[in-house]
Amino acid sequence: MASGALLLLGGTAPVAGAHPLGNFSLNHYLGFTVRPEGLEVLAVTDAAEIPTLQEQPKVDRNGDGTVEAAERDAWASDQCAQTTQRLKVTTDRTAGPLVWHTGSAQFRYEDGSAGLRTSRLECLLRADLHLPADGITLHVASGIDPGRVGWNEITARGDATTLDRSDVPAESVSKELRDYPRDLLDSPSGVTSAQFRARPGGSAAPAQGTTVTAESSGPTAWLSSLDARLTELGAAQRLTLPLGLLAVLLSIVLGAGHALLPGHGKTVMAAYLAGRRGSTRDAVTVGATVTVTHTAGVLVIGLCLTAFSSLAGDQLLGWLGVLSGGLVVAVGAGLLREAVRASRNGRSHEHLQHTHPDNEQLRELAHAGPAPTAPLGHDDARDDHPHPHDHGHEPHSHDRGHAHHDHLHPHGHPHDNGNEHGHDHRHGLFGGSHHHHHDPAAPGRRGLIGLGIAGGLVPSPSALVVLLGAVALGRTLFGATLVVAYGLGMAATLTTVGLLLVRLGTRLSAAADGPIVGRLRRIAPYSSLLTALLILTVGLGLVVRSLPATL
């Protein structure tokens, strides 16, 4: 029934999707036209759902909750006036920047996702400009903050003038922020300055061309389609029980898909670590921590964004990304330190291995009478095991010089004197009888919780938009429920992958010797070190990837 509902929902009419540049994006376009009588520029600001929501209290000057036409016009005039002060254009023939005058100002809302709206501001500005016969060079500084997430584009063309040596195109690839090319969304335009030379004479300005956009496909497009359906359900004017349950189901699916998307290092880190410990409890711990952290993060950030209109959501997410990466780095550094320490201790205590008496010694002891010391089945005075360490021996013989024995038991037990002794036994992911020292570098509970917090610390923008849309419609509890369901979906993915790795480790431990397993066993002594380096590398990558949004 759920799958049928999904198919039915997928076949409904198209819905207003999320902003293609992201719900936090703030996008700018400057289109210059050089005419014989002066310079003209169309300045466009396209704000996504969350910046639009944050600025709405400023637009609604009387605070009645409804933005009227007069309030939109007043807001447009104020914003265009600020643009004239921010935009700087200088020439090689004038001492100072050109003086702008507002020709027209328009501000309007457009439908966005989850019942929220996007906004578009258009300012037509003009400045006097004298073109000498030999031409003039213009330098443009948009004054736009390049650190904000969004599309920044500049074009320049001549109308009865000719432009030479222009470092910007004549036509807008985004059709003045109306149709962003999908093949460039992952690397949006970031032009905030320009230079071109203009001289009199030339043809009339051509009409703006059209941009052909490629349809997206694959898992990302499928998740985007589900996200659009979820936001439509969250913004439904009449919310029924079936629609509400379907929205919860979609939230779980989207959360699970979000955790699997490329670039989410939390899946690899948490699953690999849970599998390395070989514990079901560890996998569940990571999943539960991600759920709690993600849910709390979305709720707190949603509250902050609505309370502080000056808070830049994209920069906030950037700082959270840096913090998340820092937590992963801290866990990786701790594991690396423990792995190195374990390796050094193993080399320095190899002489502490304990031995069994051989057959000749046993015969001598039998003639000498009862031994006043420990029983025959070895009882190491240094061992403080959580399991019995008296291994009773059936009558059998040891080869002379035998110094080790084979047995199965957990090897992470402490020793009173801090010394570790070697055993020949089978353990770990690659199971096999091999000799090595005990490995204390297995991550503790705090490390697992730290990775879980790092995995859920950066909230999904789609979950945040759903929450804010529900709050705007007076459905705060419903929005919070969808956020919890989203987190549960993420946790389900992380926990499932972790449990699969636990099962894989168990299967490989019981597997017979083979060429592949044999090769893996040769690197088993270095597994702790490799794990630490992997986690450390992923954490550093998260920090580097998140830093640009904070600058």
C-alpha positions as a printed NumPy array, in Angstrom:
array([[  0.   ,   0.   ,   0.   ],
       [  2.863,   2.351,   0.8  ],
       [  4.527,   1.699,  -2.546],
       [  1.239,   2.257,  -4.321],
       [  0.784,   5.532,  -2.527],
       [  4.273,   6.561,  -3.528],
       [  3.577,   5.769,  -7.158],
       [  0.273,   7.589,  -6.992],
       [  1.925,  10.582,  -5.424],
       [  4.71 ,  10.53 ,  -7.99 ],
       [  2.142,  10.735, -10.739],
       [  0.502,  13.907,  -9.517],
       [  0.933,  17.292, -11.115],
       [  4.321,  19.015, -10.855],
       [  4.948,  20.828,  -7.633],
       [  7.033,  23.83 ,  -6.707],
       [ 10.476,  22.412,  -6.047],
       [ 13.254,  23.648,  -3.839],
       [ 15.554,  26.354,  -5.135],
       [ 18.056,  24.752,  -7.535],
       [ 21.   ,  26.438,  -5.777],
       [ 19.838,  25.342,  -2.324],
       [ 17.404,  26.676,   0.227],
       [ 20.06 ,  28.946,   1.763],
       [ 21.327,  30.495,  -1.469],
       [ 21.421,  34.204,  -2.269],
       [ 22.012,  34.784,  -5.987],
       [ 23.019,  37.94 ,  -7.842],
       [ 23.104,  39.032, -11.467],
       [ 24.424,  42.245, -13.03 ],
       [ 23.665,  42.824, -16.704],
       [ 25.466,  45.89 , -18.122],
       [ 24.409,  47.603, -21.338],
       [ 26.645,  50.362, -22.717],
       [ 24.831,  52.979, -24.782],
       [ 26.126,  56.195, -26.352],
       [ 24.185,  58.244, -23.801],
       [ 25.221,  56.3  , -20.729],
       [ 25.547,  53.036, -18.833],
       [ 22.624,  50.887, -17.711],
       [ 22.609,  47.823, -15.473],
       [ 19.92 ,  45.356, -14.469],
       [ 20.685,  44.205, -10.927],
       [ 18.767,  41.08 ,  -9.889],
       [ 18.768,  39.368,  -6.498],
       [ 17.182,  35.925,  -6.329],
       [ 16.756,  34.778,  -2.715],
       [ 15.941,  31.166,  -1.826],
       [ 13.386,  30.076,   0.754],
       [ 15.294,  30.591,   3.994],
       [ 16.768,  34.07 ,   3.246],
       [ 13.306,  35.109,   2.054],
       [ 11.736,  33.844,   5.265],
       [ 14.319,  35.693,   7.346],
       [ 13.775,  39.037,   5.622],
       [  9.975,  38.848,   5.608],
       [  9.578,  40.662,   8.973],
       [ 11.527,  43.581,   7.494],
       [  9.318,  43.681,   4.408],
       [  6.131,  43.475,   6.488],
       [  6.562,  46.893,   8.049],
       [  3.267,  47.014,   9.921],
       [  3.792,  43.514,  11.312],
       [  0.333,  42.214,  10.46 ],
       [  1.709,  39.025,   8.886],
       [  0.696,  40.033,   5.354],
       [  3.038,  41.732,   2.887],
       [  1.002,  44.206,   0.863],
       [  1.883,  45.776,  -2.488],
       [  2.855,  49.097,  -0.907],
       [  5.21 ,  47.312,   1.475],
       [  6.818,  45.403,  -1.389],
       [  7.345,  48.634,  -3.343],
       [  8.888,  50.368,  -0.353],
       [ 11.187,  47.428,   0.27 ],
       [ 12.24 ,  47.378,  -3.404],
       [ 13.088,  51.091,  -3.342],
       [ 15.185,  50.716,  -0.205],
       [ 17.062,  47.69 ,  -1.504],
       [ 17.778,  49.282,  -4.887],
       [ 19.084,  52.376,  -3.123],
       [ 21.484,  50.137,  -1.21 ],
       [ 22.56 ,  48.553,  -4.491],
       [ 23.496,  51.969,  -5.921],
       [ 25.807,  52.47 ,  -2.951],
       [ 27.34 ,  49.002,  -3.124],
       [ 27.959,  48.773,  -6.88 ],
       [ 31.179,  50.532,  -7.896],
       [ 32.09 ,  51.224, -11.539],
       [ 35.179,  53.253, -12.383],
       [ 36.766,  54.227, -15.71 ],
       [ 40.215,  55.2  , -16.909],
       [ 38.884,  58.682, -17.736],
       [ 37.157,  59.642, -14.481],
       [ 38.517,  60.31 , -10.995],
       [ 35.804,  58.548,  -9.015],
       [ 33.097,  55.926,  -9.437],
       [ 30.028,  56.551, -11.555],
       [ 26.912,  57.851,  -9.806],
       [ 23.885,  55.568, -10.111],
       [ 20.239,  56.55 , -10.294],
       [ 17.33 ,  54.144,  -9.839],
       [ 15.183,  53.854, -12.944],
       [ 12.786,  51.203, -11.621],
       [ 12.493,  48.859,  -8.651],
       [ 10.407,  45.691,  -8.368],
       [ 10.105,  43.072,  -5.641],
       [  7.909,  39.997,  -5.771],
       [  7.441,  36.602,  -4.169],
       [  7.355,  33.28 ,  -5.98 ],
       [  6.289,  29.834,  -4.795],
       [  9.03 ,  27.756,  -3.212],
       [  9.138,  24.44 ,  -1.399],
       [  7.282,  23.335,   1.745],
       [  4.819,  26.209,   1.47 ],
       [  7.629,  28.76 ,   1.715],
       [  8.391,  31.41 ,  -0.875],
       [ 11.383,  32.67 ,  -2.783],
       [ 11.824,  36.331,  -3.698],
       [ 13.151,  38.292,  -6.654],
       [ 14.383,  41.883,  -6.584],
       [ 14.996,  43.739,  -9.865],
       [ 16.692,  47.138,  -9.962],
       [ 17.225,  49.035, -13.21 ],
       [ 20.033,  51.519, -12.588],
       [ 21.493,  54.197, -14.871],
       [ 24.632,  56.33 , -14.839],
       [ 25.87 ,  59.1  , -17.126],
       [ 28.863,  58.083, -19.231],
       [ 30.721,  59.9  , -22.008],
       [ 32.329,  57.668, -24.615],
       [ 35.336,  59.232, -26.361],
       [ 36.102,  58.194, -29.908],
       [ 39.064,  56.072, -28.848],
       [ 36.995,  54.275, -26.206],
       [ 36.976,  53.938, -22.439],
       [ 37.795,  51.088, -20.043],
       [ 35.346,  50.254, -17.269],
       [ 36.125,  48.362, -14.05 ],
       [ 33.221,  46.774, -12.151],
       [ 33.167,  45.761,  -8.481],
       [ 29.804,  44.292,  -7.519],
       [ 30.291,  44.552,  -3.749],
       [ 28.717,  41.111,  -3.344],
       [ 30.001,  38.892,  -0.554],
       [ 31.677,  35.99 ,  -2.4  ],
       [ 31.537,  33.864,   0.735],
       [ 27.762,  33.449,   0.601],
       [ 26.406,  30.364,  -1.087],
       [ 24.829,  31.277,  -4.4  ],
       [ 25.205,  32.171,  -8.052],
       [ 27.031,  35.424,  -8.94 ],
       [ 27.009,  36.412, -12.593],
       [ 27.94 ,  39.489, -14.649],
       [ 27.343,  40.158, -18.344],
       [ 28.169,  43.15 , -20.555],
       [ 27.001,  44.08 , -24.037],
       [ 26.897,  47.123, -26.268],
       [ 23.862,  48.856, -27.766],
       [ 25.042,  50.989, -30.674],
       [ 28.475,  50.632, -29.111],
       [ 31.253,  48.072, -29.391],
       [ 32.83 ,  46.243, -26.467],
       [ 36.427,  45.056, -26.666],
       [ 38.542,  42.981, -24.287],
       [ 35.615,  42.006, -22.095],
       [ 36.262,  39.317, -19.493],
       [ 32.543,  38.543, -19.104],
       [ 30.057,  37.151, -21.652],
       [ 27.384,  39.158, -23.438],
       [ 24.525,  36.776, -22.599],
       [ 23.415,  35.306, -19.312],
       [ 23.696,  31.529, -19.044],
       [ 21.075,  31.596, -16.271],
       [ 18.682,  33.81 , -18.246],
       [ 19.017,  36.518, -15.588],
       [ 18.587,  34.005, -12.732],
       [ 15.356,  32.627, -14.186],
       [ 16.673,  29.255, -15.389],
       [ 19.893,  27.939, -13.9  ],
       [ 21.729,  25.408, -16.097],
       [ 21.634,  22.093, -14.253],
       [ 25.035,  20.999, -15.47 ],
       [ 26.595,  23.978, -13.645],
       [ 24.764,  23.716, -10.321],
       [ 27.631,  21.836,  -8.682],
       [ 30.055,  24.612,  -9.666],
       [ 27.943,  27.798,  -9.792],
       [ 29.182,  31.015, -11.322],
       [ 31.142,  33.121,  -8.848],
       [ 31.903,  36.293, -10.82 ],
       [ 31.883,  39.426,  -8.639],
       [ 34.031,  41.763, -10.772],
       [ 34.487,  42.564, -14.448],
       [ 36.438,  44.695, -16.901],
       [ 35.651,  45.695, -20.48 ],
       [ 36.419,  48.462, -22.973],
       [ 33.663,  50.342, -24.843],
       [ 33.804,  52.643, -27.876],
       [ 31.138,  54.367, -29.972],
       [ 29.63 ,  52.627, -32.969],
       [ 28.162,  49.192, -33.379],
       [ 24.934,  47.302, -33.892],
       [ 21.889,  47.33 , -31.665],
       [ 21.895,  45.028, -28.673],
       [ 20.754,  41.498, -29.585],
       [ 17.891,  39.831, -27.798],
       [ 18.849,  37.564, -24.941],
       [ 19.276,  33.949, -26.013],
       [ 17.838,  30.909, -24.339],
       [ 19.679,  28.392, -22.251],
       [ 19.251,  24.696, -22.847],
       [ 19.303,  22.818, -19.565],
       [ 20.033,  19.149, -19.17 ],
       [ 17.594,  17.032, -17.254],
       [ 19.109,  15.509, -14.16 ],
       [ 18.888,  11.779, -13.583],
       [ 20.067,   9.088, -11.214],
       [ 19.625,   8.645,  -7.453],
       [ 20.014,  12.352,  -6.729],
       [ 17.176,  13.241,  -9.098],
       [ 15.002,  10.52 ,  -7.551],
       [ 15.606,  11.884,  -4.06 ],
       [ 14.94 ,  15.419,  -5.292],
       [ 11.603,  14.255,  -6.673],
       [ 10.691,  12.645,  -3.339],
       [ 11.797,  15.792,  -1.553],
       [  9.461,  17.861,  -3.707],
       [  6.586,  15.507,  -2.848],
       [  7.374,  15.739,   0.849],
       [  7.401,  19.523,   0.81 ],
       [  4.088,  19.48 ,  -1.046],
       [  2.571,  17.27 ,   1.64 ],
       [  3.954,  19.472,   4.387],
       [  2.402,  22.536,   2.762],
       [ -0.999,  20.959,   2.07 ],
       [ -3.823,  23.248,   3.122],
       [ -5.838,  20.328,   4.482],
       [ -3.775,  17.718,   6.273],
       [ -5.473,  14.335,   6.665],
       [ -4.232,  11.269,   8.537],
       [ -3.263,   9.322,   5.361],
       [ -1.344,  12.313,   4.013],
       [  0.382,  12.784,   7.348],
       [  1.442,   9.127,   7.524],
       [  2.67 ,   9.268,   3.937],
       [  4.712,  12.367,   4.768],
       [  6.31 ,  10.538,   7.704],
       [  7.151,   7.578,   5.449],
       [  8.697,   9.88 ,   2.859],
       [ 10.746,  11.572,   5.579],
       [ 12.192,   8.21 ,   6.623],
       [ 13.049,   7.329,   3.009],
       [ 14.655,  10.722,   2.399],
       [ 16.681,  10.478,   5.6  ],
       [ 17.971,   7.058,   4.612],
       [ 18.84 ,   8.304,   1.138],
       [ 20.524,  11.414,   2.537],
       [ 22.883,   9.258,   4.603],
       [ 23.904,   7.291,   1.494],
       [ 24.549,  10.219,  -0.846],
       [ 28.18 ,  10.79 ,  -1.888],
       [ 30.023,  13.298,   0.219],
       [ 28.499,  12.168,   3.519],
       [ 31.585,  10.772,   5.201],
       [ 29.533,   9.869,   8.253],
       [ 28.287,   6.7  ,   6.544],
       [ 31.769,   5.366,   5.832],
       [ 33.149,   6.382,   9.212],
       [ 30.345,   5.098,  11.382],
       [ 29.834,   1.86 ,   9.444],
       [ 33.53 ,   1.05 ,   9.261],
       [ 34.046,   1.725,  12.935],
       [ 31.008,  -0.286,  13.98 ],
       [ 32.156,  -3.184,  11.834],
       [ 35.657,  -3.019,  13.241],
       [ 34.354,  -3.415,  16.761],
       [ 32.236,  -6.313,  15.621],
       [ 29.428,  -5.347,  17.981],
       [ 25.747,  -4.888,  17.259],
       [ 25.57 ,  -2.5  ,  20.182],
       [ 28.187,  -0.249,  18.576],
       [ 26.243,   0.002,  15.32 ],
       [ 23.052,   0.88 ,  17.201],
       [ 24.942,   3.437,  19.311],
       [ 26.128,   5.323,  16.244],
       [ 22.678,   5.289,  14.644],
       [ 20.921,   6.485,  17.79 ],
       [ 23.442,   9.282,  18.317],
       [ 23.014,  10.488,  14.736],
       [ 19.232,  10.571,  15.163],
       [ 19.304,  12.561,  18.396],
       [ 21.955,  14.996,  17.154],
       [ 20.327,  15.625,  13.772],
       [ 16.859,  16.125,  15.245],
       [ 18.083,  18.492,  17.947],
       [ 20.243,  20.367,  15.441],
       [ 17.392,  20.968,  13.002],
       [ 15.084,  22.182,  15.767],
       [ 17.661,  24.545,  17.286],
       [ 18.854,  25.932,  13.944],
       [ 15.278,  26.436,  12.777],
       [ 14.585,  28.449,  15.918],
       [ 17.731,  30.537,  15.427],
       [ 17.003,  31.298,  11.77 ],
       [ 13.509,  32.543,  12.551],
       [ 14.662,  34.557,  15.573],
       [ 17.707,  36.233,  13.986],
       [ 17.138,  37.607,  10.491],
       [ 20.793,  38.625,  10.115],
       [ 22.02 ,  35.065,  10.658],
       [ 23.41 ,  33.666,   7.396],
       [ 22.204,  30.089,   7.235],
       [ 24.853,  28.919,   4.776],
       [ 27.656,  30.265,   6.954],
       [ 26.111,  28.643,  10.019],
       [ 26.061,  25.291,   8.238],
       [ 29.657,  25.876,   7.207],
       [ 30.745,  26.333,  10.818],
       [ 28.811,  23.237,  11.824],
       [ 30.626,  21.356,   9.074],
       [ 33.971,  22.54 ,  10.433],
       [ 32.942,  21.464,  13.939],
       [ 31.786,  18.091,  12.633],
       [ 35.075,  17.531,  10.852],
       [ 36.954,  18.626,  13.96 ],
       [ 35.177,  15.978,  16.032],
       [ 36.106,  13.311,  13.504],
       [ 39.721,  14.521,  13.498],
       [ 39.797,  14.344,  17.307],
       [ 38.514,  10.761,  17.281],
       [ 40.973,   9.776,  14.565],
       [ 43.883,  11.414,  16.38 ],
       [ 42.983,   9.552,  19.574],
       [ 42.853,   6.235,  17.741],
       [ 46.149,   6.977,  16.01 ],
       [ 47.833,   7.752,  19.317],
       [ 46.553,   4.522,  20.865],
       [ 47.566,   2.466,  17.831],
       [ 51.121,   3.837,  17.906],
       [ 51.342,   3.267,  21.655],
       [ 50.108,  -0.311,  21.271],
       [ 52.674,  -0.97 ,  18.572],
       [ 55.509,   0.303,  20.767],
       [ 54.323,  -1.671,  23.792],
       [ 54.075,  -4.805,  21.69 ],
       [ 57.703,  -4.539,  20.577],
       [ 59.019,  -3.778,  24.071],
       [ 57.23 ,  -6.649,  25.863],
       [ 57.779,  -9.585,  23.548],
       [ 60.137, -11.143,  26.118],
       [ 57.285, -11.455,  28.631],
       [ 55.649, -14.413,  26.898],
       [ 54.842, -17.245,  29.292],
       [ 55.684, -20.923,  28.603],
       [ 54.508, -24.395,  29.465],
       [ 56.912, -27.018,  30.857],
       [ 57.852, -29.634,  28.307],
       [ 57.532, -33.41 ,  28.772],
       [ 60.987, -33.843,  30.346],
       [ 60.257, -31.184,  32.934],
       [ 56.912, -32.826,  33.747],
       [ 58.613, -36.143,  34.442],
       [ 61.134, -34.461,  36.733],
       [ 58.348, -32.745,  38.642],
       [ 56.457, -36.031,  38.974],
       [ 59.483, -37.721,  40.644],
       [ 60.068, -34.746,  42.918],
       [ 56.577, -34.859,  44.398],
       [ 53.679, -32.436,  44.453],
       [ 54.417, -28.967,  43.294],
       [ 53.682, -26.264,  45.804],
       [ 52.761, -23.744,  43.176],
       [ 50.035, -23.175,  40.61 ],
       [ 48.212, -26.019,  38.88 ],
       [ 49.421, -27.42 ,  35.618],
       [ 46.941, -25.768,  33.325],
       [ 48.684, -22.383,  33.149],
       [ 47.535, -19.74 ,  35.614],
       [ 49.35 , -16.52 ,  34.745],
       [ 49.666, -14.358,  37.842],
       [ 49.662, -11.26 ,  35.695],
       [ 46.293, -11.956,  34.102],
       [ 43.161, -10.295,  35.375],
       [ 40.618, -11.691,  32.93 ],
       [ 36.883, -11.221,  32.813],
       [ 36.841, -14.903,  31.798],
       [ 38.452, -17.97 ,  33.41 ],
       [ 42.035, -18.238,  32.248],
       [ 42.711, -21.714,  33.736],
       [ 42.838, -23.877,  30.685],
       [ 42.515, -27.468,  31.912],
       [ 44.589, -29.786,  29.812],
       [ 43.651, -33.327,  28.95 ],
       [ 46.594, -35.71 ,  29.062],
       [ 48.695, -34.771,  26.079],
       [ 52.23 , -33.893,  25.265],
       [ 53.912, -30.71 ,  24.127],
       [ 56.819, -30.656,  21.765],
       [ 60.033, -29.669,  23.462],
       [ 60.504, -25.93 ,  23.419],
       [ 56.811, -25.185,  22.965],
       [ 56.185, -21.626,  24.069],
       [ 52.634, -20.914,  22.904],
       [ 49.217, -22.52 ,  22.762],
       [ 46.064, -22.134,  20.677],
       [ 42.838, -21.074,  22.326],
       [ 39.815, -18.902,  21.643],
       [ 38.946, -15.973,  23.915],
       [ 38.467, -12.196,  23.77 ],
       [ 41.875, -10.583,  23.704],
       [ 41.136,  -7.095,  24.945],
       [ 41.634,  -7.963,  28.63 ],
       [ 43.816,  -5.87 ,  30.93 ],
       [ 46.843,  -7.107,  32.833],
       [ 47.61 ,  -5.975,  36.332],
       [ 51.187,  -5.055,  35.609],
       [ 50.391,  -3.327,  32.333],
       [ 52.37 ,  -5.85 ,  30.297],
       [ 50.806,  -7.631,  27.396],
       [ 51.622, -11.17 ,  26.446],
       [ 51.246, -12.831,  23.114],
       [ 48.878, -15.601,  22.139],
       [ 48.328, -17.704,  19.08 ],
       [ 44.589, -17.422,  18.54 ],
       [ 41.869, -16.554,  16.057],
       [ 40.111, -13.203,  16.199],
       [ 39.054, -10.125,  14.254],
       [ 37.678,  -9.576,  10.826],
       [ 40.175, -11.852,   9.1  ],
       [ 40.15 , -14.547,  11.806],
       [ 43.152, -16.951,  11.409],
       [ 45.649, -18.379,  13.844],
       [ 48.348, -15.76 ,  14.166],
       [ 50.559, -14.324,  16.856],
       [ 50.369, -10.68 ,  17.888],
       [ 50.035,  -8.563,  20.965],
       [ 46.745,  -7.362,  22.362],
       [ 45.342,  -4.317,  20.572],
       [ 44.049,  -1.644,  22.952],
       [ 43.331,   0.766,  20.122],
       [ 39.754,  -0.347,  19.571],
       [ 37.593,   2.765,  19.908],
       [ 35.665,   3.23 ,  23.12 ],
       [ 32.112,   4.286,  23.621],
       [ 33.066,   7.956,  23.648],
       [ 34.666,   7.663,  20.23 ],
       [ 31.548,   6.057,  18.777],
       [ 29.329,   8.758,  20.269],
       [ 31.69 ,  11.422,  18.924],
       [ 31.389,  10.016,  15.41 ],
       [ 27.611,   9.842,  15.781],
       [ 27.469,  13.497,  16.825],
       [ 29.691,  14.444,  13.896],
       [ 27.421,  12.52 ,  11.517],
       [ 24.253,  14.29 ,  12.651],
       [ 25.636,  17.725,  13.482],
       [ 25.142,  19.256,  10.031],
       [ 21.389,  19.222,   9.361],
       [ 19.835,  18.437,   6.029],
       [ 18.571,  21.663,   4.388],
       [ 15.48 ,  19.842,   3.123],
       [ 14.566,  18.744,   6.663],
       [ 15.088,  22.308,   7.849],
       [ 12.86 ,  23.72 ,   5.108],
       [ 10.11 ,  21.217,   5.912],
       [ 10.244,  22.269,   9.566],
       [ 10.152,  25.995,   8.79 ],
       [  7.324,  25.508,   6.302],
       [  5.276,  23.602,   8.873],
       [  5.938,  26.285,  11.494],
       [  4.805,  28.987,   9.057],
       [  1.529,  27.088,   8.596],
       [  1.04 ,  26.66 ,  12.34 ],
       [  1.958,  22.941,  12.317],
       [  5.02 ,  23.   ,  14.527],
       [  4.413,  19.565,  16.058],
       [  3.869,  17.992,  12.641],
       [  7.079,  19.566,  11.35 ],
       [  9.025,  18.277,  14.351],
       [  7.59 ,  14.798,  13.73 ],
       [  8.848,  14.863,  10.143],
       [ 12.295,  15.931,  11.349],
       [ 12.4  ,  13.017,  13.81 ],
       [ 11.359,  10.628,  11.025],
       [ 14.095,  12.049,   8.804],
       [ 16.666,  11.366,  11.518],
       [ 15.345,   7.836,  11.986],
       [ 15.897,   7.192,   8.291],
       [ 19.499,   8.348,   8.577],
       [ 20.002,   6.168,  11.642],
       [ 18.509,   3.154,   9.879],
       [ 21.03 ,   3.469,   7.06 ],
       [ 24.014,   3.846,   9.369],
       [ 22.936,   1.029,  11.66 ],
       [ 22.149,  -1.332,   8.781],
       [ 25.517,  -0.808,   7.131],
       [ 27.229,  -1.298,  10.48 ],
       [ 25.349,  -4.536,  11.156],
       [ 26.19 ,  -5.821,   7.692],
       [ 29.864,  -5.227,   8.371],
       [ 29.552,  -7.001,  11.714],
       [ 28.044,  -9.99 ,   9.919],
       [ 30.749,  -9.817,   7.264],
       [ 33.427,  -9.912,   9.944],
       [ 31.82 , -12.98 ,  11.514],
       [ 31.64 , -14.771,   8.171],
       [ 35.251, -13.998,   7.327],
       [ 36.398, -15.148,  10.755],
       [ 34.853, -18.553,  10.12 ],
       [ 35.954, -18.745,   6.502],
       [ 38.524, -21.294,   5.416],
       [ 41.952, -20.141,   4.39 ],
       [ 42.109, -18.786,   0.886],
       [ 44.339, -16.481,  -1.172],
       [ 42.222, -13.365,  -0.568],
       [ 41.642, -14.031,   3.131],
       [ 45.315, -14.835,   3.51 ],
       [ 46.337, -11.491,   2.068],
       [ 43.874,  -9.69 ,   4.314],
       [ 45.241, -11.485,   7.358],
       [ 48.711, -10.218,   6.582],
       [ 47.489,  -6.63 ,   7.041],
       [ 45.418,  -7.453,  10.143],
       [ 48.174,  -6.336,  12.561],
       [ 47.953,  -2.875,  10.985],
       [ 44.147,  -2.612,  11.038],
       [ 44.065,  -0.265,  14.038],
       [ 46.567,   2.087,  12.444],
       [ 44.784,   2.035,   9.078],
       [ 41.43 ,   2.703,  10.726],
       [ 42.827,   5.691,  12.616],
       [ 44.391,   7.126,   9.457],
       [ 41.145,   6.65 ,   7.518],
       [ 39.061,   8.475,  10.129],
       [ 41.656,  11.238,  10.459],
       [ 41.754,  11.762,   6.689],
       [ 37.969,  11.913,   6.361],
       [ 37.765,  14.417,   9.224],
       [ 40.351,  16.692,   7.634],
       [ 38.448,  16.466,   4.352],
       [ 35.233,  17.575,   6.057],
       [ 37.003,  20.567,   7.587],
       [ 38.566,  21.631,   4.282],
       [ 35.272,  21.24 ,   2.421],
       [ 33.337,  23.315,   4.983],
       [ 35.828,  26.154,   5.458],
       [ 34.97 ,  28.18 ,   2.297],
       [ 31.402,  28.775,   3.524],
       [ 32.731,  30.383,   6.72 ],
       [ 35.15 ,  32.828,   5.074]])
